[in-house]
Amino acid sequence: GHLLEENRWMNESITALLIGICTGVVILLISGGTSSHLLVFSEDLFFIYLLPPIIFNAGFQVKKKQFFRNFMTIVLFGAVGTVISFTIISFGAINIFPRMNIGTLELGDYLAIGAIFSATDSVCTLQVLNQDQTPLLYSLVFGEGVVNDATSVVIFNAVQNFDLSQITTGVAFQLIGNFFYLFITSTLLGAGAGLLSAYIIKKLYFGRHSTDREVAIMILMAYLSYMLAELFFLSGILTVFFCGIVMSHYTWHNVTEKSRVTTKHAFATLSFIAELFIFLYVGMDVLDIEKWSFVQDSPGTSVGVSGVLLGLVLVGRAAFVFPLSFLSNLTKKNHQSKINFREQVLIWWAGLMRGAVSMAL
């Protein structure tokens, strides 16, 4: 890890991805070229065990002043930007895919494609950004990723649940209402779990007895908030993120000095392991035989569809990053807080990655 930090072309995530591919090759050789369940990406494993520690640690370690200073811009990118990207990708798919002979798709299928490919992967991006060197860029990219995940999940669920043959103004307002309900309730649940953990530790004086209990309370309360959010069909990502922010501001100051050091390193270590495991897992999933069997039937069509989707994602990102950055800059008087053109290009490029969230959807 220390050696890779100094390398311009390789980092931990790329290395883990390559190791995952090599592991997949070994598994294929051992299994005699047949498909193995070890090579199949499991969305349950990702959402329940791998994603929570990554998002929680990001909220726990985030520079809160920088994050909330750019909160409106983050919501603008994450919510409005995702809707714009979803619209462009869906519209492009509706007009281009029927000409490529990929079979019969209904309106709901095209909209589902738009929802899936409008979901960015902030985990990939944050691997190459440094929070201390580029605080504005880091807070915008990460914040957009968190809100984007929640928005894309809302859009995808709406596409699956609503009758798309009768789209009316009432349905549109219902979708907007669902988003605000999800955003507000998920945030309140996360903040409530964080405040409850601070109250429990302060009133029950765990610090007098054991550092282990303090750390356990923080980890269990964070995980409980995530599972409750999933149980009530809220956004677990938003919930555990704001739980991390509140815990770092209140709970962390109520524990002993030894617990502060332990929690900081424990959360960072769990997040680091989960991130590497995701890239390792995705690398193994590349060699899933069943997925490649579809490509063998019509390789030209598969390459064409991939190229079209890549082009639509590029256009969809550009359609909101630059206009919304311009609008955001109009509201800021301080020149340093404005998003310059170079940062806009980086934000546009950073959001092009599609990873585990898209695969899970």
Beta strands, then each sheet from edge to edge (+ up, - down):
end
